[in-house]
Amino acid sequence: MTDSHERPGHGTADPDGYLIEQAPEGYRWTCRADGRTAGPFPSREEAVVSAEVDRTA
């Protein structure tokens, strides 16, 4: 069985303008507009929340 986040169209969507990806140490986000990154986060959901907060800041 695969993780639902590994299949396109399933799981939590990336916030507009951000790429959420798995890294060896956890998950990170990248802002597509300027290349800023943050992480690692222990879960994909925490990375998504952080990106959403950054997007509204």
PDBQT receptor file of N, H, CA, C and O in Angstrom, charges set to zero:
ATOM      1  N   MET A   1       0.846  -1.182   0.000  1.00  0.00    +0.000 N 
ATOM      2  CA  MET A   1       0.000   0.000   0.000  1.00  0.00    +0.000 C 
ATOM      3  C   MET A   1       0.891   1.244   0.000  1.00  0.00    +0.000 C 
ATOM      4  O   MET A   1       1.879   1.298   0.732  1.00  0.00    +0.000 OA
ATOM      5  N   THR A   2       0.546   2.240  -0.815  1.00  0.00    +0.000 N 
ATOM      6  H   THR A   2      -0.256   2.197  -1.410  1.00  0.00    +0.000 HD
ATOM      7  CA  THR A   2       1.354   3.462  -0.890  1.00  0.00    +0.000 C 
ATOM      8  C   THR A   2       0.716   4.569  -0.079  1.00  0.00    +0.000 C 
ATOM      9  O   THR A   2      -0.489   4.562   0.170  1.00  0.00    +0.000 OA
ATOM     10  N   ASP A   3       1.536   5.515   0.327  1.00  0.00    +0.000 N 
ATOM     11  H   ASP A   3       2.515   5.521   0.124  1.00  0.00    +0.000 HD
ATOM     12  CA  ASP A   3       1.062   6.691   1.038  1.00  0.00    +0.000 C 
ATOM     13  C   ASP A   3       0.201   7.515   0.086  1.00  0.00    +0.000 C 
ATOM     14  O   ASP A   3       0.569   7.692  -1.075  1.00  0.00    +0.000 OA
ATOM     15  N   SER A   4      -0.933   8.019   0.554  1.00  0.00    +0.000 N 
ATOM     16  H   SER A   4      -1.232   7.875   1.497  1.00  0.00    +0.000 HD
ATOM     17  CA  SER A   4      -1.834   8.772  -0.323  1.00  0.00    +0.000 C 
ATOM     18  C   SER A   4      -1.191  10.039  -0.856  1.00  0.00    +0.000 C 
ATOM     19  O   SER A   4      -1.631  10.557  -1.883  1.00  0.00    +0.000 OA
ATOM     20  N   HIS A   5      -0.159  10.557  -0.191  1.00  0.00    +0.000 N 
ATOM     21  H   HIS A   5       0.199  10.136   0.643  1.00  0.00    +0.000 HD
ATOM     22  CA  HIS A   5       0.504  11.775  -0.650  1.00  0.00    +0.000 C 
ATOM     23  C   HIS A   5       1.440  11.518  -1.819  1.00  0.00    +0.000 C 
ATOM     24  O   HIS A   5       1.887  12.464  -2.468  1.00  0.00    +0.000 OA
ATOM     25  N   GLU A   6       1.745  10.259  -2.100  1.00  0.00    +0.000 N 
ATOM     26  H   GLU A   6       1.381   9.490  -1.573  1.00  0.00    +0.000 HD
ATOM     27  CA  GLU A   6       2.627   9.925  -3.208  1.00  0.00    +0.000 C 
ATOM     28  C   GLU A   6       1.870   9.818  -4.526  1.00  0.00    +0.000 C 
ATOM     29  O   GLU A   6       2.482   9.755  -5.592  1.00  0.00    +0.000 OA
ATOM     30  N   ARG A   7       0.555   9.797  -4.457  1.00  0.00    +0.000 N 
ATOM     31  H   ARG A   7       0.058   9.848  -3.590  1.00  0.00    +0.000 HD
ATOM     32  CA  ARG A   7      -0.249   9.668  -5.669  1.00  0.00    +0.000 C 
ATOM     33  C   ARG A   7      -0.838  11.021  -6.031  1.00  0.00    +0.000 C 
ATOM     34  O   ARG A   7      -1.514  11.629  -5.200  1.00  0.00    +0.000 OA
ATOM     35  N   PRO A   8      -0.604  11.516  -7.251  1.00  0.00    +0.000 N 
ATOM     36  CA  PRO A   8      -1.168  12.803  -7.652  1.00  0.00    +0.000 C 
ATOM     37  C   PRO A   8      -2.678  12.817  -7.476  1.00  0.00    +0.000 C 
ATOM     38  O   PRO A   8      -3.359  11.837  -7.776  1.00  0.00    +0.000 OA
ATOM     39  N   GLY A   9      -3.191  13.937  -6.988  1.00  0.00    +0.000 N 
ATOM     40  H   GLY A   9      -2.638  14.734  -6.745  1.00  0.00    +0.000 HD
ATOM     41  CA  GLY A   9      -4.628  14.070  -6.807  1.00  0.00    +0.000 C 
ATOM     42  C   GLY A   9      -5.142  13.500  -5.505  1.00  0.00    +0.000 C 
ATOM     43  O   GLY A   9      -6.350  13.506  -5.271  1.00  0.00    +0.000 OA
ATOM     44  N   HIS A  10      -4.265  13.009  -4.652  1.00  0.00    +0.000 N 
ATOM     45  H   HIS A  10      -3.283  13.005  -4.842  1.00  0.00    +0.000 HD
ATOM     46  CA  HIS A  10      -4.687  12.426  -3.382  1.00  0.00    +0.000 C 
ATOM     47  C   HIS A  10      -3.943  13.102  -2.241  1.00  0.00    +0.000 C 
ATOM     48  O   HIS A  10      -2.789  13.502  -2.394  1.00  0.00    +0.000 OA
ATOM     49  N   GLY A  11      -4.594  13.227  -1.120  1.00  0.00    +0.000 N 
ATOM     50  H   GLY A  11      -5.532  12.902  -0.996  1.00  0.00    +0.000 HD
ATOM     51  CA  GLY A  11      -3.938  13.813   0.043  1.00  0.00    +0.000 C 
ATOM     52  C   GLY A  11      -4.009  15.333   0.027  1.00  0.00    +0.000 C 
ATOM     53  O   GLY A  11      -4.745  15.927  -0.761  1.00  0.00    +0.000 OA
ATOM     54  N   THR A  12      -3.242  15.942   0.899  1.00  0.00    +0.000 N 
ATOM     55  H   THR A  12      -2.644  15.459   1.539  1.00  0.00    +0.000 HD
ATOM     56  CA  THR A  12      -3.236  17.381   1.061  1.00  0.00    +0.000 C 
ATOM     57  C   THR A  12      -2.596  18.046  -0.159  1.00  0.00    +0.000 C 
ATOM     58  O   THR A  12      -1.511  17.653  -0.589  1.00  0.00    +0.000 OA
ATOM     59  N   ALA A  13      -3.260  19.034  -0.701  1.00  0.00    +0.000 N 
ATOM     60  H   ALA A  13      -4.141  19.353  -0.351  1.00  0.00    +0.000 HD
ATOM     61  CA  ALA A  13      -2.731  19.740  -1.866  1.00  0.00    +0.000 C 
ATOM     62  C   ALA A  13      -1.682  20.761  -1.438  1.00  0.00    +0.000 C 
ATOM     63  O   ALA A  13      -1.734  21.289  -0.327  1.00  0.00    +0.000 OA
ATOM     64  N   ASP A  14      -0.738  21.031  -2.321  1.00  0.00    +0.000 N 
ATOM     65  H   ASP A  14      -0.696  20.602  -3.223  1.00  0.00    +0.000 HD
ATOM     66  CA  ASP A  14       0.243  22.084  -2.064  1.00  0.00    +0.000 C 
ATOM     67  C   ASP A  14      -0.476  23.429  -2.093  1.00  0.00    +0.000 C 
ATOM     68  O   ASP A  14      -1.329  23.653  -2.951  1.00  0.00    +0.000 OA
ATOM     69  N   PRO A  15      -0.142  24.326  -1.168  1.00  0.00    +0.000 N 
ATOM     70  CA  PRO A  15      -0.731  25.672  -1.214  1.00  0.00    +0.000 C 
ATOM     71  C   PRO A  15      -0.341  26.362  -2.520  1.00  0.00    +0.000 C 
ATOM     72  O   PRO A  15       0.724  26.088  -3.075  1.00  0.00    +0.000 OA
ATOM     73  N   ASP A  16      -1.199  27.256  -3.011  1.00  0.00    +0.000 N 
ATOM     74  H   ASP A  16      -2.064  27.479  -2.561  1.00  0.00    +0.000 HD
ATOM     75  CA  ASP A  16      -0.913  27.974  -4.243  1.00  0.00    +0.000 C 
ATOM     76  C   ASP A  16       0.441  28.656  -4.163  1.00  0.00    +0.000 C 
ATOM     77  O   ASP A  16       0.730  29.372  -3.203  1.00  0.00    +0.000 OA
ATOM     78  N   GLY A  17       1.260  28.434  -5.164  1.00  0.00    +0.000 N 
ATOM     79  H   GLY A  17       1.026  27.853  -5.943  1.00  0.00    +0.000 HD
ATOM     80  CA  GLY A  17       2.558  29.084  -5.237  1.00  0.00    +0.000 C 
ATOM     81  C   GLY A  17       3.667  28.397  -4.464  1.00  0.00    +0.000 C 
ATOM     82  O   GLY A  17       4.780  28.919  -4.400  1.00  0.00    +0.000 OA
ATOM     83  N   TYR A  18       3.395  27.236  -3.872  1.00  0.00    +0.000 N 
ATOM     84  H   TYR A  18       2.491  26.812  -3.924  1.00  0.00    +0.000 HD
ATOM     85  CA  TYR A  18       4.388  26.521  -3.070  1.00  0.00    +0.000 C 
ATOM     86  C   TYR A  18       4.510  25.081  -3.540  1.00  0.00    +0.000 C 
ATOM     87  O   TYR A  18       3.550  24.483  -4.028  1.00  0.00    +0.000 OA
ATOM     88  N   LEU A  19       5.694  24.545  -3.384  1.00  0.00    +0.000 N 
ATOM     89  H   LEU A  19       6.473  25.030  -2.988  1.00  0.00    +0.000 HD
ATOM     90  CA  LEU A  19       5.951  23.137  -3.657  1.00  0.00    +0.000 C 
ATOM     91  C   LEU A  19       6.312  22.477  -2.342  1.00  0.00    +0.000 C 
ATOM     92  O   LEU A  19       7.238  22.914  -1.657  1.00  0.00    +0.000 OA
ATOM     93  N   ILE A  20       5.591  21.433  -1.988  1.00  0.00    +0.000 N 
ATOM     94  H   ILE A  20       4.839  21.079  -2.544  1.00  0.00    +0.000 HD
ATOM     95  CA  ILE A  20       5.887  20.653  -0.786  1.00  0.00    +0.000 C 
ATOM     96  C   ILE A  20       6.557  19.372  -1.256  1.00  0.00    +0.000 C 
ATOM     97  O   ILE A  20       6.016  18.658  -2.100  1.00  0.00    +0.000 OA
ATOM     98  N   GLU A  21       7.731  19.080  -0.712  1.00  0.00    +0.000 N 
ATOM     99  H   GLU A  21       8.170  19.660  -0.027  1.00  0.00    +0.000 HD
ATOM    100  CA  GLU A  21       8.414  17.859  -1.126  1.00  0.00    +0.000 C 
ATOM    101  C   GLU A  21       9.080  17.173   0.049  1.00  0.00    +0.000 C 
ATOM    102  O   GLU A  21       9.447  17.798   1.044  1.00  0.00    +0.000 OA
ATOM    103  N   GLN A  22       9.225  15.861  -0.103  1.00  0.00    +0.000 N 
ATOM    104  H   GLN A  22       8.928  15.353  -0.912  1.00  0.00    +0.000 HD
ATOM    105  CA  GLN A  22       9.869  15.064   0.928  1.00  0.00    +0.000 C 
ATOM    106  C   GLN A  22      11.369  15.130   0.739  1.00  0.00    +0.000 C 
ATOM    107  O   GLN A  22      11.874  14.981  -0.374  1.00  0.00    +0.000 OA
ATOM    108  N   ALA A  23      12.076  15.355   1.831  1.00  0.00    +0.000 N 
ATOM    109  H   ALA A  23      11.665  15.475   2.734  1.00  0.00    +0.000 HD
ATOM    110  CA  ALA A  23      13.533  15.399   1.841  1.00  0.00    +0.000 C 
ATOM    111  C   ALA A  23      14.013  14.303   2.790  1.00  0.00    +0.000 C 
ATOM    112  O   ALA A  23      13.217  13.765   3.560  1.00  0.00    +0.000 OA
ATOM    113  N   PRO A  24      15.294  13.966   2.747  1.00  0.00    +0.000 N 
ATOM    114  CA  PRO A  24      15.788  12.902   3.635  1.00  0.00    +0.000 C 
ATOM    115  C   PRO A  24      15.500  13.158   5.117  1.00  0.00    +0.000 C 
ATOM    116  O   PRO A  24      15.293  12.214   5.880  1.00  0.00    +0.000 OA
ATOM    117  N   GLU A  25      15.486  14.426   5.526  1.00  0.00    +0.000 N 
ATOM    118  H   GLU A  25      15.654  15.193   4.907  1.00  0.00    +0.000 HD
ATOM    119  CA  GLU A  25      15.296  14.744   6.940  1.00  0.00    +0.000 C 
ATOM    120  C   GLU A  25      13.849  15.075   7.307  1.00  0.00    +0.000 C 
ATOM    121  O   GLU A  25      13.571  15.382   8.466  1.00  0.00    +0.000 OA
ATOM    122  N   GLY A  26      12.929  15.022   6.355  1.00  0.00    +0.000 N 
ATOM    123  H   GLY A  26      13.155  14.773   5.413  1.00  0.00    +0.000 HD
ATOM    124  CA  GLY A  26      11.520  15.332   6.619  1.00  0.00    +0.000 C 
ATOM    125  C   GLY A  26      10.888  15.938   5.384  1.00  0.00    +0.000 C 
ATOM    126  O   GLY A  26      11.160  15.502   4.265  1.00  0.00    +0.000 OA
ATOM    127  N   TYR A  27      10.047  16.940   5.579  1.00  0.00    +0.000 N 
ATOM    128  H   TYR A  27       9.826  17.294   6.487  1.00  0.00    +0.000 HD
ATOM    129  CA  TYR A  27       9.386  17.623   4.471  1.00  0.00    +0.000 C 
ATOM    130  C   TYR A  27       9.796  19.080   4.476  1.00  0.00    +0.000 C 
ATOM    131  O   TYR A  27      10.122  19.640   5.522  1.00  0.00    +0.000 OA
ATOM    132  N   ARG A  28       9.779  19.697   3.293  1.00  0.00    +0.000 N 
ATOM    133  H   ARG A  28       9.514  19.242   2.443  1.00  0.00    +0.000 HD
ATOM    134  CA  ARG A  28      10.110  21.114   3.193  1.00  0.00    +0.000 C 
ATOM    135  C   ARG A  28       9.201  21.748   2.153  1.00  0.00    +0.000 C 
ATOM    136  O   ARG A  28       8.614  21.066   1.313  1.00  0.00    +0.000 OA
ATOM    137  N   TRP A  29       9.098  23.061   2.228  1.00  0.00    +0.000 N 
ATOM    138  H   TRP A  29       9.574  23.615   2.911  1.00  0.00    +0.000 HD
ATOM    139  CA  TRP A  29       8.368  23.777   1.191  1.00  0.00    +0.000 C 
ATOM    140  C   TRP A  29       9.302  24.738   0.485  1.00  0.00    +0.000 C 
ATOM    141  O   TRP A  29      10.290  25.205   1.052  1.00  0.00    +0.000 OA
ATOM    142  N   THR A  30       8.969  25.024  -0.768  1.00  0.00    +0.000 N 
ATOM    143  H   THR A  30       8.167  24.645  -1.229  1.00  0.00    +0.000 HD
ATOM    144  CA  THR A  30       9.698  25.986  -1.580  1.00  0.00    +0.000 C 
ATOM    145  C   THR A  30       8.682  26.949  -2.173  1.00  0.00    +0.000 C 
ATOM    146  O   THR A  30       7.680  26.528  -2.750  1.00  0.00    +0.000 OA
ATOM    147  N   CYS A  31       8.944  28.246  -2.028  1.00  0.00    +0.000 N 
ATOM    148  H   CYS A  31       9.758  28.588  -1.559  1.00  0.00    +0.000 HD
ATOM    149  CA  CYS A  31       8.099  29.265  -2.641  1.00  0.00    +0.000 C 
ATOM    150  C   CYS A  31       8.482  29.352  -4.112  1.00  0.00    +0.000 C 
ATOM    151  O   CYS A  31       9.635  29.642  -4.433  1.00  0.00    +0.000 OA
ATOM    152  N   ARG A  32       7.543  29.107  -4.996  1.00  0.00    +0.000 N 
ATOM    153  H   ARG A  32       6.607  28.871  -4.734  1.00  0.00    +0.000 HD
ATOM    154  CA  ARG A  32       7.844  29.095  -6.430  1.00  0.00    +0.000 C 
ATOM    155  C   ARG A  32       8.223  30.487  -6.944  1.00  0.00    +0.000 C 
ATOM    156  O   ARG A  32       8.982  30.590  -7.908  1.00  0.00    +0.000 OA
ATOM    157  N   ALA A  33       7.718  31.548  -6.332  1.00  0.00    +0.000 N 
ATOM    158  H   ALA A  33       7.102  31.463  -5.549  1.00  0.00    +0.000 HD
ATOM    159  CA  ALA A  33       7.969  32.907  -6.814  1.00  0.00    +0.000 C 
ATOM    160  C   ALA A  33       9.407  33.364  -6.600  1.00  0.00    +0.000 C 
ATOM    161  O   ALA A  33       9.997  34.005  -7.470  1.00  0.00    +0.000 OA
ATOM    162  N   ASP A  34       9.974  33.029  -5.431  1.00  0.00    +0.000 N 
ATOM    163  H   ASP A  34       9.495  32.508  -4.725  1.00  0.00    +0.000 HD
ATOM    164  CA  ASP A  34      11.309  33.557  -5.138  1.00  0.00    +0.000 C 
ATOM    165  C   ASP A  34      12.312  32.510  -4.654  1.00  0.00    +0.000 C 
ATOM    166  O   ASP A  34      13.454  32.848  -4.341  1.00  0.00    +0.000 OA
ATOM    167  N   GLY A  35      11.898  31.249  -4.590  1.00  0.00    +0.000 N 
ATOM    168  H   GLY A  35      10.970  30.975  -4.844  1.00  0.00    +0.000 HD
ATOM    169  CA  GLY A  35      12.830  30.180  -4.241  1.00  0.00    +0.000 C 
ATOM    170  C   GLY A  35      13.122  30.015  -2.763  1.00  0.00    +0.000 C 
ATOM    171  O   GLY A  35      13.962  29.194  -2.393  1.00  0.00    +0.000 OA
ATOM    172  N   ARG A  36      12.438  30.790  -1.889  1.00  0.00    +0.000 N 
ATOM    173  H   ARG A  36      11.756  31.457  -2.189  1.00  0.00    +0.000 HD
ATOM    174  CA  ARG A  36      12.639  30.600  -0.443  1.00  0.00    +0.000 C 
ATOM    175  C   ARG A  36      12.206  29.204  -0.055  1.00  0.00    +0.000 C 
ATOM    176  O   ARG A  36      11.286  28.637  -0.643  1.00  0.00    +0.000 OA
ATOM    177  N   THR A  37      12.887  28.652   0.951  1.00  0.00    +0.000 N 
ATOM    178  H   THR A  37      13.635  29.113   1.428  1.00  0.00    +0.000 HD
ATOM    179  CA  THR A  37      12.532  27.328   1.452  1.00  0.00    +0.000 C 
ATOM    180  C   THR A  37      12.433  27.363   2.969  1.00  0.00    +0.000 C 
ATOM    181  O   THR A  37      12.976  28.254   3.622  1.00  0.00    +0.000 OA
ATOM    182  N   ALA A  38      11.735  26.383   3.515  1.00  0.00    +0.000 N 
ATOM    183  H   ALA A  38      11.294  25.659   2.985  1.00  0.00    +0.000 HD
ATOM    184  CA  ALA A  38      11.667  26.208   4.970  1.00  0.00    +0.000 C 
ATOM    185  C   ALA A  38      11.548  24.729   5.257  1.00  0.00    +0.000 C 
ATOM    186  O   ALA A  38      11.032  23.952   4.453  1.00  0.00    +0.000 OA
ATOM    187  N   GLY A  39      12.035  24.367   6.412  1.00  0.00    +0.000 N 
ATOM    188  H   GLY A  39      12.454  24.998   7.065  1.00  0.00    +0.000 HD
ATOM    189  CA  GLY A  39      11.981  22.972   6.829  1.00  0.00    +0.000 C 
ATOM    190  C   GLY A  39      13.323  22.562   7.391  1.00  0.00    +0.000 C 
ATOM    191  O   GLY A  39      14.243  23.379   7.422  1.00  0.00    +0.000 OA
ATOM    192  N   PRO A  40      13.461  21.375   7.818  1.00  0.00    +0.000 N 
ATOM    193  CA  PRO A  40      12.528  20.266   7.631  1.00  0.00    +0.000 C 
ATOM    194  C   PRO A  40      11.414  20.266   8.675  1.00  0.00    +0.000 C 
ATOM    195  O   PRO A  40      11.573  20.742   9.799  1.00  0.00    +0.000 OA
ATOM    196  N   PHE A  41      10.291  19.714   8.256  1.00  0.00    +0.000 N 
ATOM    197  H   PHE A  41      10.162  19.327   7.343  1.00  0.00    +0.000 HD
ATOM    198  CA  PHE A  41       9.140  19.508   9.124  1.00  0.00    +0.000 C 
ATOM    199  C   PHE A  41       8.934  18.005   9.271  1.00  0.00    +0.000 C 
ATOM    200  O   PHE A  41       9.186  17.256   8.327  1.00  0.00    +0.000 OA
ATOM    201  N   PRO A  42       8.478  17.550  10.442  1.00  0.00    +0.000 N 
ATOM    202  CA  PRO A  42       8.330  16.107  10.659  1.00  0.00    +0.000 C 
ATOM    203  C   PRO A  42       7.234  15.457   9.820  1.00  0.00    +0.000 C 
ATOM    204  O   PRO A  42       7.266  14.249   9.587  1.00  0.00    +0.000 OA
ATOM    205  N   SER A  43       6.256  16.259   9.362  1.00  0.00    +0.000 N 
ATOM    206  H   SER A  43       6.231  17.240   9.552  1.00  0.00    +0.000 HD
ATOM    207  CA  SER A  43       5.179  15.681   8.563  1.00  0.00    +0.000 C 
ATOM    208  C   SER A  43       4.839  16.620   7.407  1.00  0.00    +0.000 C 
ATOM    209  O   SER A  43       5.131  17.815   7.447  1.00  0.00    +0.000 OA
ATOM    210  N   ARG A  44       4.220  16.051   6.385  1.00  0.00    +0.000 N 
ATOM    211  H   ARG A  44       3.983  15.080   6.353  1.00  0.00    +0.000 HD
ATOM    212  CA  ARG A  44       3.799  16.847   5.231  1.00  0.00    +0.000 C 
ATOM    213  C   ARG A  44       2.757  17.878   5.649  1.00  0.00    +0.000 C 
ATOM    214  O   ARG A  44       2.767  19.014   5.175  1.00  0.00    +0.000 OA
ATOM    215  N   GLU A  45       1.860  17.470   6.540  1.00  0.00    +0.000 N 
ATOM    216  H   GLU A  45       1.852  16.547   6.925  1.00  0.00    +0.000 HD
ATOM    217  CA  GLU A  45       0.813  18.380   6.995  1.00  0.00    +0.000 C 
ATOM    218  C   GLU A  45       1.399  19.619   7.671  1.00  0.00    +0.000 C 
ATOM    219  O   GLU A  45       0.897  20.725   7.475  1.00  0.00    +0.000 OA
ATOM    220  N   GLU A  46       2.460  19.442   8.468  1.00  0.00    +0.000 N 
ATOM    221  H   GLU A  46       2.868  18.543   8.628  1.00  0.00    +0.000 HD
ATOM    222  CA  GLU A  46       3.094  20.589   9.123  1.00  0.00    +0.000 C 
ATOM    223  C   GLU A  46       3.767  21.497   8.101  1.00  0.00    +0.000 C 
ATOM    224  O   GLU A  46       3.762  22.717   8.267  1.00  0.00    +0.000 OA
ATOM    225  N   ALA A  47       4.337  20.935   7.067  1.00  0.00    +0.000 N 
ATOM    226  H   ALA A  47       4.341  19.944   6.932  1.00  0.00    +0.000 HD
ATOM    227  CA  ALA A  47       4.945  21.741   6.007  1.00  0.00    +0.000 C 
ATOM    228  C   ALA A  47       3.878  22.549   5.271  1.00  0.00    +0.000 C 
ATOM    229  O   ALA A  47       4.099  23.717   4.951  1.00  0.00    +0.000 OA
ATOM    230  N   VAL A  48       2.729  21.940   5.001  1.00  0.00    +0.000 N 
ATOM    231  H   VAL A  48       2.549  20.991   5.261  1.00  0.00    +0.000 HD
ATOM    232  CA  VAL A  48       1.625  22.630   4.327  1.00  0.00    +0.000 C 
ATOM    233  C   VAL A  48       1.135  23.788   5.184  1.00  0.00    +0.000 C 
ATOM    234  O   VAL A  48       0.927  24.889   4.673  1.00  0.00    +0.000 OA
ATOM    235  N   VAL A  49       0.947  23.555   6.475  1.00  0.00    +0.000 N 
ATOM    236  H   VAL A  49       1.115  22.661   6.890  1.00  0.00    +0.000 HD
ATOM    237  CA  VAL A  49       0.479  24.623   7.380  1.00  0.00    +0.000 C 
ATOM    238  C   VAL A  49       1.480  25.777   7.387  1.00  0.00    +0.000 C 
ATOM    239  O   VAL A  49       1.082  26.941   7.323  1.00  0.00    +0.000 OA
ATOM    240  N   SER A  50       2.766  25.468   7.464  1.00  0.00    +0.000 N 
ATOM    241  H   SER A  50       3.089  24.523   7.517  1.00  0.00    +0.000 HD
ATOM    242  CA  SER A  50       3.789  26.506   7.477  1.00  0.00    +0.000 C 
ATOM    243  C   SER A  50       3.771  27.310   6.173  1.00  0.00    +0.000 C 
ATOM    244  O   SER A  50       3.884  28.535   6.201  1.00  0.00    +0.000 OA
ATOM    245  N   ALA A  51       3.633  26.634   5.042  1.00  0.00    +0.000 N 
ATOM    246  H   ALA A  51       3.542  25.639   5.019  1.00  0.00    +0.000 HD
ATOM    247  CA  ALA A  51       3.584  27.323   3.751  1.00  0.00    +0.000 C 
ATOM    248  C   ALA A  51       2.352  28.223   3.659  1.00  0.00    +0.000 C 
ATOM    249  O   ALA A  51       2.430  29.332   3.132  1.00  0.00    +0.000 OA
ATOM    250  N   GLU A  52       1.221  27.748   4.170  1.00  0.00    +0.000 N 
ATOM    251  H   GLU A  52       1.158  26.846   4.598  1.00  0.00    +0.000 HD
ATOM    252  CA  GLU A  52       0.006  28.563   4.145  1.00  0.00    +0.000 C 
ATOM    253  C   GLU A  52       0.163  29.814   5.001  1.00  0.00    +0.000 C 
ATOM    254  O   GLU A  52      -0.300  30.890   4.624  1.00  0.00    +0.000 OA
ATOM    255  N   VAL A  53       0.814  29.672   6.153  1.00  0.00    +0.000 N 
ATOM    256  H   VAL A  53       1.190  28.798   6.459  1.00  0.00    +0.000 HD
ATOM    257  CA  VAL A  53       1.075  30.835   7.014  1.00  0.00    +0.000 C 
ATOM    258  C   VAL A  53       2.004  31.809   6.292  1.00  0.00    +0.000 C 
ATOM    259  O   VAL A  53       1.766  33.017   6.308  1.00  0.00    +0.000 OA
ATOM    260  N   ASP A  54       3.048  31.299   5.664  1.00  0.00    +0.000 N 
ATOM    261  H   ASP A  54       3.241  30.318   5.651  1.00  0.00    +0.000 HD
ATOM    262  CA  ASP A  54       3.994  32.151   4.942  1.00  0.00    +0.000 C 
ATOM    263  C   ASP A  54       3.287  32.876   3.796  1.00  0.00    +0.000 C 
ATOM    264  O   ASP A  54       3.570  34.045   3.534  1.00  0.00    +0.000 OA
ATOM    265  N   ARG A  55       2.386  32.200   3.127  1.00  0.00    +0.000 N 
ATOM    266  H   ARG A  55       2.156  31.251   3.340  1.00  0.00    +0.000 HD
ATOM    267  CA  ARG A  55       1.673  32.780   1.987  1.00  0.00    +0.000 C 
ATOM    268  C   ARG A  55       0.817  33.961   2.408  1.00  0.00    +0.000 C 
ATOM    269  O   ARG A  55       0.662  34.914   1.644  1.00  0.00    +0.000 OA
ATOM    270  N   THR A  56       0.262  33.915   3.604  1.00  0.00    +0.000 N 
ATOM    271  H   THR A  56       0.388  33.141   4.224  1.00  0.00    +0.000 HD
ATOM    272  CA  THR A  56      -0.611  34.992   4.062  1.00  0.00    +0.000 C 
ATOM    273  C   THR A  56       0.153  36.082   4.814  1.00  0.00    +0.000 C 
ATOM    274  O   THR A  56      -0.431  37.103   5.178  1.00  0.00    +0.000 OA
ATOM    275  N   ALA A  57       1.433  35.883   5.046  1.00  0.00    +0.000 N 
ATOM    276  H   ALA A  57       1.908  35.054   4.750  1.00  0.00    +0.000 HD
ATOM    277  CA  ALA A  57       2.238  36.883   5.783  1.00  0.00    +0.000 C 
ATOM    278  C   ALA A  57       2.642  38.037   4.891  1.00  0.00    +0.000 C 
ATOM    279  O   ALA A  57       3.318  38.960   5.345  1.00  0.00    +0.000 OA
TER     280      ALA A  57
